[in-house]
Amino acid sequence: VCLTCCSRESMVRINQICHKNGIKFFTGDVFGYHGYMFADLGDHEFVEEKPKVPKASAGVQDGPEAKRPRLEPAETTMVKK
């Protein structure tokens, strides 16, 4: 559902109905150079890529590339919101 040019009370009421029924809701308006946009997309899942941090060894120091610990490729984890 997309709304524009509505009173705040109408937007809140319609958003509550959409949210309760799992319907995505968008509203916005423009006033000259200023405007706003609001989106209620409900619950969703997304993937966030997090790099795996290698464990530091006690005796390892900065040096040539061959002696530096190798980093494993980034690990992808599922984050639910």
C-alpha positions, 0 to 999 in steps of 0.5 A: 500500500502506498499513501501520499497527501494523507493526514497523520491519523489516516497514515497511522491507522492504515499502517496498523491495518497493513502491519497486522495483515502482513502487507507492506506499507509506504507513505511520503510527501514533498513540501517544496525542498523538504519531504519525508518517506516512511516504509513498514516492510514488516519482518524480513531476513537478510544475509550479512557477510562477516569476515572471519578474524584469525587467531593471533599467534604469540610468536608471529610478528610483522614480516614478509608475506610468506610468514604472515598468517593467511586470512580465510575467506569471509564467512557468510552468516544468516541474520534474522530480524 
